[in-house]
């Protein structure tokens, strides 16, 4: 194997060939002559910032790739299979992104033989016919064939590891499918269903979400959903598109919210049909997750607040009482948790530690940066005229608003950081309280009981995670305890004593319930939380369990001296010190637990 590899590279000796390896870097062609040693060919940047912007990714056109393979055959005398493999290895070594490239063996196959390309070529014919006034109107048989081709395209592109979705989008597949979708009559349900399904499989990264947004995809899909709201199949596939497009793209989320998708979802929740597809719940999760790394702060906190205030949280709670499948029950739980989580806190926490906001040349408008802060409205209005929308389509990276650091500093100085700290808790509390007032705590505890009785760890884990978020509201803590929440959790821990993932979620809830609450900490100890921590740390040695146990122990003892004696008497010190020595990521939590247990040498 080594001799064969050595032989391949020896053919690149400058004395034997004048071959050039070409790659596209952004919009510039970079050529490396054969005299360039492979050790000196630039490697892809693998520094701390692993997510590079699209403009810094090296790409190559299909024509250039085919030309490179051809040169390997003609200039180096390689056989077709070897020429193809050599081209792939050489370009990969240079850090060239080959996604979307059709790797066919010259003389054996061609690009036109690729199944994805064949589907696109046929769809182009129908798209031309649909958009032409001179051509006769498309018949029902044509729409049936269109649907069949789209189904074929979906089956090819829905397999992630195949790379077919990249091939399709590189060759204009998403643009083509959106164009066809815009011309299909809503009465052609079969074709419409297929085009939405195919579209969902083609939206797979930030670049494709931008293509979707650039073609007014949100408006197109919302029009279809509202006009076909009785067709469950079209709704399911339409929601697949919404979820895929909204993932990782703040502008797409904003567009759907401006089109009042929240009100549409509420209408469906209040309809006759109870229990919805997984894609329905995935839409809520995608819209309310701040996952666009290109922006400083997301608007999703405001969206979550809207979802809660108009009644979506209440309806999701009611869904828990329906006989949903296990998968949909978990999805509904995840959707409600997304509303409750309010990740707004994580996006503004850097602004609340008496420091200036970070410098950034591409951020959302100020109304987005400090979302829903009523006391900040006057400051926002004072500076609102300085912003201008500037979408840079060429680089496929949208810089929405440009801010100068001096302006950010002025705005920060115009506010009171202490006042900001005081303002956060009610923001974080509000939605959790709304969910609790809708009967959320009762419903969640009942689902936890049922999942334990049926041994369904996926449902147990999901609802425990949701309960820990609801417990973040101080007003909800006492409600959970009064309803027997701690005892019910301890019962669940005995039912899943061999599953660390469920036990960690249970400990997370007790950690939150015990925070700043000596009464709850005493109740938890009485129910057996201390014994749970000791047994779990002995049985499960992964750092996640060790760290979560330390966090829970801290809250159980920090305001309850009587609990310290109990845990120390049961040998907790030795167990915590072992976790501290074994896991670097546990050192801080373990040291803090030892300190709160009253030990002077907690840092040793």
C-alpha positions in Angstrom: 0.0 0.0 0.0 2.9 2.4 0.9 4.7 1.7 -2.4 1.6 2.4 -4.4 1.1 5.7 -2.6 4.8 6.6 -3.1 4.5 5.8 -6.8 1.5 8.2 -7.1 3.4 11.1 -5.6 6.6 10.4 -7.6 4.6 11.1 -10.7 4.3 14.7 -9.6 8.1 15.1 -9.8 8.8 18.5 -11.6 11.2 16.7 -14.0 8.3 14.6 -15.3 5.4 17.0 -15.6 4.4 20.6 -15.8 1.0 20.0 -14.4 -0.7 22.6 -12.4 -3.2 22.1 -9.5 -5.8 24.8 -9.6 -8.4 25.7 -7.0 -10.8 28.6 -6.5 -10.1 30.6 -3.4 -13.2 32.8 -2.9 -13.4 34.4 -6.4 -9.7 34.2 -7.1 -7.9 31.3 -8.9 -4.8 30.1 -7.1 -2.5 27.9 -9.2 0.3 25.7 -7.8 2.9 24.5 -10.3 4.3 21.0 -10.2 7.6 22.3 -8.8 5.7 23.3 -5.5 6.4 20.6 -2.9 3.3 19.2 -1.4 4.5 20.2 2.1 4.4 23.8 1.0 0.9 23.7 -0.4 -1.3 25.8 2.0 -3.3 23.7 4.3 -6.8 24.5 5.4 -7.0 26.7 8.5 -7.8 24.6 11.6 -7.3 27.3 14.2 -9.6 28.2 17.0 -12.3 29.6 14.8 -13.4 26.3 13.2 -16.4 27.9 11.4 -15.1 29.9 8.6 -17.2 32.2 6.5 -18.1 31.0 3.1 -15.9 33.5 1.4 -12.7 31.9 2.9 -13.6 28.4 1.8 -11.6 27.2 -1.2 -13.9 25.8 -3.9 -13.4 24.5 -7.4 -15.7 24.4 -10.4 -16.9 21.2 -12.0 -15.1 22.2 -15.2 -11.8 22.8 -13.4 -12.1 19.5 -11.6 -12.8 17.6 -14.8 -9.8 19.4 -16.4 -7.6 18.3 -13.6 -8.6 14.7 -14.0 -8.0 14.9 -17.7 -4.5 16.4 -17.2 -3.7 13.5 -14.9 -4.6 11.1 -17.7 -3.1 12.9 -20.6 0.1 14.4 -19.1 0.9 11.9 -16.4 -0.4 8.8 -18.1 -2.7 7.7 -15.3 -5.5 5.3 -15.9 -9.0 6.9 -15.4 -9.7 5.6 -11.8 -6.2 6.5 -10.7 -6.5 10.0 -12.2 -9.8 10.6 -10.4 -8.4 9.5 -7.1 -5.2 11.5 -7.5 -7.2 14.7 -8.2 -9.4 14.1 -5.2 -6.4 13.6 -2.9 -4.5 16.6 -4.3 -7.4 19.0 -3.9 -8.3 17.6 -0.4 -4.7 18.2 0.6 -5.1 21.9 -0.4 -8.2 22.2 1.7 -10.5 22.5 -1.4 -14.2 21.9 -0.7 -15.3 19.2 -3.1 -18.9 19.1 -1.9 -21.2 19.2 -4.9 -18.6 18.0 -7.4 -19.6 15.0 -9.5 -16.7 12.6 -9.3 -17.1 10.5 -12.5 -14.4 8.4 -14.1 -13.5 9.8 -17.6 -14.3 7.3 -20.4 -16.5 5.3 -18.0 -19.1 7.8 -17.0 -19.9 11.5 -17.3 -21.7 14.2 -15.4 -24.8 13.6 -17.4 -24.9 10.0 -16.0 -25.4 11.2 -12.5 -28.9 10.6 -11.2 -29.2 14.0 -9.5 -28.1 15.8 -12.7 -30.6 13.8 -14.7 -33.4 14.8 -12.4 -32.4 18.5 -12.6 -32.2 18.4 -16.4 -35.7 16.9 -16.7 -37.0 19.5 -14.2 -35.5 22.3 -16.2 -37.5 21.2 -19.2 -40.7 21.3 -17.2 -39.8 24.6 -15.5 -39.2 26.2 -19.0 -42.6 24.8 -20.1 -44.4 26.1 -17.0 -42.9 29.6 -17.4 -43.4 29.9 -21.1 -46.6 31.5 -22.5 -46.0 30.0 -25.9 -45.9 26.4 -24.7 -49.2 24.6 -24.3 -50.4 24.4 -20.7 -49.0 21.7 -18.6 -51.3 18.7 -18.4 -52.2 16.5 -15.4 -49.8 13.9 -16.7 -47.0 16.4 -16.8 -47.6 17.3 -13.1 -47.7 13.6 -12.3 -44.3 13.2 -13.9 -43.0 16.3 -12.2 -44.0 14.8 -8.9 -42.3 11.5 -9.7 -39.1 13.3 -10.6 -39.2 15.4 -7.5 -39.8 12.3 -5.4 -36.8 10.8 -7.0 -34.7 13.9 -6.3 -35.8 13.8 -2.6 -34.9 10.2 -2.2 -31.4 11.0 -3.6 -30.8 14.1 -1.6 -32.3 13.1 1.7 -29.4 10.8 2.5 -27.0 13.1 4.2 -23.8 11.1 3.6 -24.4 10.8 -0.1 -23.5 14.4 -0.9 -26.3 14.6 -3.4 -27.9 17.6 -1.8 -24.6 19.5 -2.4 -24.5 18.4 -6.0 -28.0 19.5 -6.6 -27.6 23.0 -5.0 -24.2 23.5 -6.7 -26.0 22.9 -10.0 -28.9 25.3 -9.3 -31.3 22.7 -7.9 -32.7 24.7 -5.1 -33.3 27.7 -7.4 -35.0 25.4 -9.8 -37.2 23.7 -7.3 -38.3 27.1 -5.8 -39.2 28.3 -9.3 -41.3 25.2 -10.0 -43.0 25.5 -6.6 -44.0 29.1 -7.5 -45.8 28.0 -10.6 -47.6 24.9 -9.4 -51.3 25.4 -8.8 -52.4 24.8 -5.2 -55.0 22.4 -6.6 -52.2 20.1 -7.8 -51.8 18.6 -4.4 -49.5 15.7 -5.4 -47.0 17.9 -7.2 -47.1 20.5 -4.5 -46.5 17.9 -1.8 -43.5 16.5 -3.7 -41.9 19.9 -4.5 -42.0 20.9 -0.8 -40.5 17.6 0.2 -37.7 17.9 -2.4 -37.1 21.5 -1.3 -36.6 20.5 2.3 -33.9 18.1 1.4 -32.0 20.8 -0.6 -31.9 23.3 2.3 -28.9 21.9 4.3 -26.6 24.8 5.2 -26.4 28.6 5.6 -25.8 29.2 1.9 -28.9 27.3 0.9 -31.0 29.1 3.5 -29.8 32.4 2.0 -30.8 31.2 -1.5 -34.3 30.3 0.0 -34.6 33.8 1.6 -33.3 35.5 -1.6 -36.1 33.9 -3.7 -38.7 35.1 -1.2 -39.1 31.5 0.0 -40.8 32.4 3.3 -43.6 34.2 1.5 -44.0 31.4 -1.0 -44.2 28.7 1.6 -46.5 30.6 3.9 -48.9 31.2 1.0 -49.0 27.4 0.3 -49.5 26.5 4.0 -52.3 28.9 4.5 -54.1 27.9 1.3 -53.7 24.2 2.0 -54.2 24.1 5.7 -56.5 21.1 5.5 -53.9 19.0 3.7 -51.9 17.3 6.4 -49.3 16.0 3.9 -48.6 19.4 2.5 -48.5 20.9 6.0 -46.0 18.3 7.1 -43.7 18.8 4.2 -44.1 22.6 4.3 -43.1 22.6 7.9 -40.0 20.6 7.0 -39.1 23.4 4.7 -39.7 26.1 7.3 -37.6 24.2 9.9 -34.7 23.6 7.6 -34.7 27.2 6.3 -35.0 28.8 9.7 -32.2 26.8 11.2 -29.1 29.0 11.5 -30.5 32.0 9.6 -31.8 35.0 11.6 -33.3 36.7 8.5 -35.4 33.7 7.6 -36.7 33.5 11.2 -37.6 37.2 11.0 -39.3 36.8 7.7 -41.6 34.0 8.9 -42.4 35.9 12.1 -43.3 39.0 10.0 -45.6 36.7 8.0 -47.3 35.8 11.3 -46.4 32.1 11.3 -46.9 32.1 15.1 -50.6 32.9 14.6 -50.9 30.2 11.9 -49.4 27.7 14.3 -51.8 28.7 17.0 -54.7 28.3 14.6 -53.6 24.7 13.9 -53.1 24.0 17.5 -56.6 25.1 18.3 -58.1 23.1 15.4 -60.0 19.9 15.5 -57.0 17.7 14.8 -55.0 17.1 18.0 -51.5 15.9 17.9 -49.3 17.1 15.1 -46.3 15.8 13.1 -42.8 16.1 14.3 -42.1 18.7 11.7 -44.7 21.0 13.2 -42.9 21.0 16.6 -39.5 21.3 14.8 -40.7 24.6 13.3 -41.2 26.0 16.8 -37.8 24.8 17.9 -36.1 26.2 14.7 -37.8 29.6 15.0 -36.9 30.1 18.7 -33.3 28.8 18.7 -30.6 31.6 18.5 -28.3 29.6 16.2 -27.1 32.2 13.6 -23.5 32.7 14.6 -23.1 35.7 12.4 -25.2 37.9 14.7 -24.3 39.4 18.2 -27.8 38.9 19.6 -30.9 37.1 18.3 -34.5 38.2 18.3 -35.7 34.8 19.4 -36.4 35.9 23.0 -39.0 38.3 21.7 -40.4 35.6 19.5 -40.6 33.2 22.4 -42.5 35.8 24.4 -44.9 36.3 21.6 -45.5 32.5 21.3 -46.2 32.4 25.0 -48.4 35.5 25.2 -50.7 34.5 22.3 -51.4 31.1 23.8 -49.1 28.7 22.0 -47.5 27.6 25.3 -51.0 26.9 26.7 -51.9 24.8 23.7 -48.6 22.8 23.9 -49.3 22.0 27.5 -52.8 20.8 26.4 -51.1 18.6 23.9 -49.4 16.6 26.7 -52.9 15.3 27.7 -53.5 13.8 24.2 -52.5 10.3 23.3 -49.4 11.3 21.4 -46.8 8.9 20.1 -43.6 8.8 22.1 -41.7 10.6 19.3 -44.3 13.4 19.0 -44.5 13.7 22.8 -40.8 14.3 23.0 -41.0 16.8 20.1 -43.9 18.7 21.7 -41.9 18.8 25.0 -38.8 20.1 23.1 -40.9 22.8 21.5 -42.3 24.0 24.8 -38.8 23.9 26.4 -37.6 26.1 23.6 -40.2 28.7 24.5 -39.3 28.4 28.2 -35.5 28.4 27.8 -35.2 32.1 26.8 -31.7 31.9 25.6 -31.8 35.7 25.5 -29.9 35.6 28.7 -26.9 34.0 27.1 -26.7 36.6 24.4 -26.8 39.6 26.7 -24.8 38.2 29.6 -21.6 39.7 28.2 -23.2 43.2 28.4 -24.2 42.8 32.1 -20.8 42.5 33.7 -19.9 46.2 33.5 -17.9 45.8 30.3 -18.4 47.4 27.0 -20.1 45.3 24.3 -17.7 43.4 22.0 -16.5 45.0 18.8 -18.3 43.7 15.7 -18.6 45.0 12.1 -21.7 42.9 11.3 -24.4 42.8 13.9 -28.2 43.1 14.0 -29.8 46.4 14.5 -29.8 47.7 18.0 -33.4 46.8 18.5 -32.2 43.2 18.0 -29.1 43.5 20.2 -31.0 44.4 23.4 -34.3 42.6 22.8 -37.5 43.7 24.6 -35.7 45.9 27.2 -38.5 48.4 27.9 -36.2 50.8 29.8 -33.9 50.9 26.7 -36.5 52.0 24.2 -35.7 55.6 24.5 -32.0 55.0 23.8 -32.9 52.8 20.8 -35.0 55.5 19.3 -32.3 58.1 19.8 -29.8 56.2 17.7 -32.2 54.4 15.3 -31.4 56.7 12.4 -27.8 55.7 12.1 -28.4 52.2 10.8 -28.7 51.1 7.2 -29.5 47.7 5.8 -26.7 46.4 3.6 -27.0 42.9 2.3 -23.9 41.6 0.6 -25.2 38.9 -1.6 -22.0 38.3 -3.6 -20.1 36.7 -0.7 -23.2 34.9 0.4 -22.7 36.4 3.8 -25.2 38.9 4.9 -24.0 41.7 7.1 -27.2 43.2 8.2 -26.2 46.3 10.0 -22.8 48.1 10.5 -22.2 49.7 13.8 -19.3 51.9 15.0 -17.8 51.0 18.3 -18.1 54.5 19.5 -21.9 54.3 19.1 -22.1 51.1 21.0 -20.0 52.7 23.8 -22.3 55.7 23.9 -25.4 53.5 24.2 -23.8 51.4 26.9 -22.8 54.4 28.9 -26.3 55.8 28.5 -27.6 52.8 30.5 -27.1 51.6 34.0 -25.5 48.1 34.2 -27.0 47.6 37.7 -30.4 48.4 36.3 -29.8 45.9 33.6 -29.0 43.2 36.1 -32.2 44.0 38.0 -34.2 43.9 34.8 -33.1 40.4 33.7 -34.9 38.2 36.3 -38.5 39.3 35.4 -37.6 38.8 31.7 -36.4 35.3 32.5 -39.3 34.5 34.8 -42.2 35.7 32.7 -42.5 32.9 30.2 -41.9 30.2 32.8 -44.7 31.6 34.9 -47.0 31.8 31.9 -46.4 28.1 31.2 -47.0 27.2 34.9 -50.2 29.2 35.0 -51.4 27.2 32.0 -51.1 24.0 34.0 -47.7 23.2 32.7 -46.2 21.9 35.9 -49.0 19.5 36.6 -48.8 18.2 33.0 -45.1 17.8 33.1 -45.1 16.0 36.4 -47.8 13.6 35.1 -45.8 12.9 32.0 -42.8 12.2 34.2 -44.9 9.7 36.2 -46.2 8.0 33.1 -42.9 7.7 31.4 -41.4 6.2 34.5 -44.2 3.7 34.7 -43.7 2.7 31.1 -39.9 2.7 31.2 -39.7 5.3 28.4 -36.4 7.0 29.1 -36.5 9.4 26.1 -39.8 10.9 27.3 -38.5 11.0 30.9 -35.3 12.7 29.9 -37.1 15.3 27.8 -39.7 16.2 30.5 -37.1 16.3 33.2 -35.1 18.8 31.1 -38.3 20.9 30.6 -39.1 20.8 34.3 -35.6 22.1 35.2 -36.2 25.1 32.9 -39.6 25.8 34.5 -37.9 25.5 38.0 -35.7 28.4 37.0 -38.6 30.7 38.0 -38.5 31.2 41.8 -42.3 31.3 41.8 -42.4 27.9 40.2 -40.0 26.2 42.7 -42.4 26.1 45.6 -45.2 24.9 43.3 -43.1 22.0 42.1 -42.2 21.0 45.6 -45.8 21.4 46.9 -47.0 19.1 44.2 -44.6 16.4 45.4 -42.2 17.0 42.6 -39.1 16.0 44.6 -40.5 12.7 45.7 -41.8 11.9 42.2 -38.3 12.6 40.9 -36.7 10.3 43.4 -39.1 7.6 42.4 -38.1 8.2 38.8 -34.5 7.9 39.8 -35.1 4.4 41.2 -36.9 3.4 38.0 -34.0 4.5 35.8 -31.2 3.8 38.3 -29.0 2.3 35.5 -29.5 5.2 33.1 -27.1 8.1 33.8 -28.7 10.4 31.2 -32.0 10.4 33.1 -30.3 10.7 36.5 -28.3 13.7 35.4 -31.6 15.5 34.4 -33.1 14.6 37.8 -30.1 16.0 39.5 -30.2 19.2 37.4 -33.8 19.8 38.6 -32.9 19.3 42.3 -29.9 21.6 41.8 -32.2 24.3 40.5 -34.9 23.7 43.1 -32.3 23.9 45.9 -30.8 27.2 44.7 -31.3 29.9 47.3 -33.9 27.7 49.0 -32.9 26.0 52.3 -36.4 24.5 52.7 -36.2 22.8 49.3 -32.7 21.6 50.0 -33.9 20.0 53.3 -36.8 18.4 51.5 -34.5 17.0 48.8 -32.1 15.5 51.4 -35.0 14.0 53.3 -36.2 12.4 50.0 -32.8 10.9 49.4 -31.0 13.3 47.0 -27.8 13.0 49.0 -27.8 9.2 48.7 -28.6 9.6 45.0 -25.5 11.7 44.4 -23.2 9.3 46.3 -24.4 6.2 44.5 -24.4 7.9 41.1 -20.8 9.2 41.6 -19.7 5.7 42.6 -21.4 3.9 39.7 -21.0 6.4 36.8 -17.5 7.8 36.4 -18.1 10.0 33.3 -17.3 13.7 34.0 -20.8 14.8 33.2 -22.3 12.8 36.1 -19.5 13.7 38.4 -19.8 17.4 37.7 -23.6 17.5 38.0 -23.4 15.7 41.3 -21.0 18.2 42.6 -23.2 21.1 41.6 -26.2 19.5 43.3 -24.3 18.8 46.5 -23.2 22.5 46.6 -26.8 23.7 46.6 -27.9 21.0 49.1 -25.3 22.2 51.7 -24.4 25.8 51.2 -27.3 27.1 53.3 -28.0 23.9 55.2 -25.2 23.1 57.7 -27.1 20.0 58.9 -26.8 18.5 55.4 -23.0 18.8 55.5 -22.7 16.5 58.4 -24.9 13.9 56.8 -23.0 13.9 53.5 -19.5 14.0 55.1 -20.5 11.1 57.4 -21.4 9.1 54.3 -18.0 9.6 52.8 -18.8 12.3 50.2 -15.4 14.1 50.6 -13.4 11.2 49.3 -15.7 10.7 46.3 -15.5 14.4 45.4 -11.8 14.5 45.7 -11.5 11.5 43.4 -13.7 13.3 40.8 -11.5 16.4 41.1 -8.4 14.4 40.4 -9.9 12.3 37.6 -11.5 15.1 35.5 -10.1 18.5 34.7 -13.6 19.8 33.9 -14.8 18.9 37.4 -12.1 20.7 39.3 -14.0 24.0 39.8 -17.3 22.3 40.7 -15.6 19.8 43.0 -13.6 22.5 44.8 -16.7 24.6 45.3 -18.6 21.6 46.7 -15.7 20.9 49.1 -15.7 24.5 50.2 -19.4 24.6 50.8 -19.1 21.4 52.8 -17.0 23.4 55.2 -13.6 22.0 54.4 -10.7 24.3 54.7 -8.4 22.5 52.3 -10.9 22.5 49.4 -8.2 23.6 46.9 -5.7 20.9 47.7 
